[in-house]
C-alpha cells in the first residue's frame, strides 16, 4: 500500500523538488502551501502517514503547526519530519517532538534511504 504523504511548505520550488523525489519512489504526495487555517485544510484528508513540514511558514511556523498536527485526528499518529534550511534548528526540532529532520537542500542520492527509514518509523537526522 502506498503511503500517504503531505508536504507543507510555502516555497513552490521546495515543494516541486520534494514532490519529484517522492514520485521517483512511486509516491504521489499531497501539498499545502499555507498553514493558514491548517486544521480546516487537514479535514480534507482521510489519512496521512508522513508530513514534511517546513519550519519557516508565514501564518503558523513549523513549531506551532506541529502542535496543530499532533492534535488533529488525521495526523496525530503521523511521522512529522521538519525540513528546513535552518539546520541549526535540528536539536530544537527533535526536542520539540519532530520525528526527524531533513536539511535543505535535500540530497537526491540519500533521499530514498532516508524515506525508507521514515516509513519504518525510524528517526532521521540529515544536514547537508
Secondary structure as UniProt FT lines:
FT   STRAND          5..8
FT   HELIX           12..24
FT   TURN            25..26
FT   STRAND          30..32
FT   TURN            36..37
FT   HELIX           38..42
FT   TURN            43..44
FT   STRAND          50..53
FT   HELIX           62..70
FT   TURN            73..77
FT   STRAND          79..84
FT   HELIX           87..89
FT   HELIX           90..95
FT   TURN            96..97
FT   STRAND          100..103
FT   HELIX           108..119
FT   TURN            120..121
FT   STRAND          124..126
//
